[in-house]
Amino acid sequence: MLDSSKSRDYSGLTGSEVSWDESLNEFNITVHQENVPIDTYWKLVTQQEYNEYKNLGYRTKEDKRGDSIFYYVQIPSTRMRGNSQYQEDKWNV
C-alpha cells in the first residue's frame, strides 16, 4: 500500500470516525476537525463605501477587470474556518 501521508499536509481536512457503543447498542459518529480563526475578510463595497473606509484607515484594495473596477475593504471578523461556530458557550460543528 502506498503511504502518501509523508508528502502531504492533511491539517486543513476533516475526518469522521464511526464507533459502536455496546452499552447503548448504537453507532456513534465522531468528527475530527481543525479550526482556524479568521481575523479578517475582504468585503466587496461600493466606491463611496470604499472611500469612507479608506479615510477611516481600513486596509483597502482595488481589482481592475477589463473596464470594471471592484472595491474591497478588509473587515475584522470573529468567525472560524472549518464549518464551526462558537455561540453561547457551545460549539456547533
C-alpha positions as CSV (number, residue, x, y, z in Angstrom):
1,M,0.0,0.0,0.0
2,L,1.3,3.5,-0.9
3,D,1.8,5.8,2.0
4,S,1.2,9.3,0.8
5,S,1.0,10.9,4.3
6,K,4.7,11.7,4.3
7,S,4.4,14.1,1.4
8,R,1.0,15.6,2.2
9,D,-0.4,18.1,4.6
10,Y,-3.7,17.0,5.9
11,S,-4.0,19.6,8.7
12,G,-6.8,21.5,7.0
13,L,-9.0,18.5,6.4
14,T,-11.8,16.9,8.4
15,G,-12.4,13.3,9.2
16,S,-15.1,11.1,10.7
17,E,-14.8,8.1,12.9
18,V,-17.7,5.5,13.3
19,S,-17.7,3.6,16.5
20,W,-20.1,1.1,18.2
21,D,-21.2,1.6,21.8
22,E,-22.2,-1.8,23.1
23,S,-23.8,-0.4,26.3
24,L,-26.2,1.8,24.4
25,N,-26.5,-0.6,21.4
26,E,-25.9,2.2,18.9
27,F,-23.4,3.6,16.5
28,N,-21.6,7.0,17.1
29,I,-20.0,9.3,14.6
30,T,-17.2,11.5,15.8
31,V,-16.0,14.3,13.6
32,H,-12.4,15.4,13.8
33,Q,-11.8,18.9,12.5
34,E,-9.1,21.6,12.9
35,N,-10.5,25.1,13.4
36,V,-8.5,28.2,12.4
37,P,-9.6,31.7,13.4
38,I,-10.4,34.1,10.6
39,D,-9.3,37.5,11.9
40,T,-10.4,39.5,8.8
41,Y,-12.1,39.0,5.4
42,W,-12.3,41.1,2.2
43,K,-15.7,42.7,1.7
44,L,-16.9,43.9,-1.7
45,V,-18.2,47.5,-1.3
46,T,-19.3,50.4,-3.4
47,Q,-16.8,53.2,-4.4
48,Q,-18.4,55.5,-1.9
49,E,-18.1,53.0,0.9
50,Y,-14.5,52.3,-0.2
51,N,-13.6,55.9,0.1
52,E,-15.2,56.2,3.6
53,Y,-13.4,53.1,4.9
54,K,-10.1,54.3,3.4
55,N,-10.5,57.6,5.2
56,L,-11.1,55.7,8.4
57,G,-7.8,53.8,8.0
58,Y,-9.1,50.5,6.9
59,R,-7.0,48.3,4.5
60,T,-8.4,48.6,1.0
61,K,-7.7,47.2,-2.5
62,E,-9.0,47.8,-6.0
63,D,-9.4,45.0,-8.5
64,K,-9.4,46.1,-12.2
65,R,-11.0,43.6,-14.6
66,G,-11.4,45.0,-18.1
67,D,-13.5,48.1,-17.9
68,S,-14.8,47.4,-14.4
69,I,-13.2,48.2,-11.0
70,F,-14.1,46.3,-7.9
71,Y,-13.5,47.8,-4.5
72,Y,-12.7,45.7,-1.4
73,V,-12.2,46.6,2.3
74,Q,-10.6,44.3,4.9
75,I,-13.1,43.9,7.7
76,P,-12.5,42.4,11.2
77,S,-14.2,39.1,11.9
78,T,-14.7,36.6,14.8
79,R,-15.5,33.6,12.6
80,M,-13.8,30.2,12.4
81,R,-12.7,28.4,9.3
82,G,-13.8,24.8,9.4
83,N,-17.6,24.9,9.4
84,S,-17.7,25.7,13.2
85,Q,-19.3,28.4,15.2
86,Y,-19.0,29.3,18.8
87,Q,-22.0,30.8,20.4
88,E,-23.3,30.9,24.0
89,D,-20.5,28.6,25.3
90,K,-21.3,25.9,22.8
91,W,-19.6,24.7,19.7
92,N,-21.7,23.9,16.6
93,V,-19.8,21.8,14.2
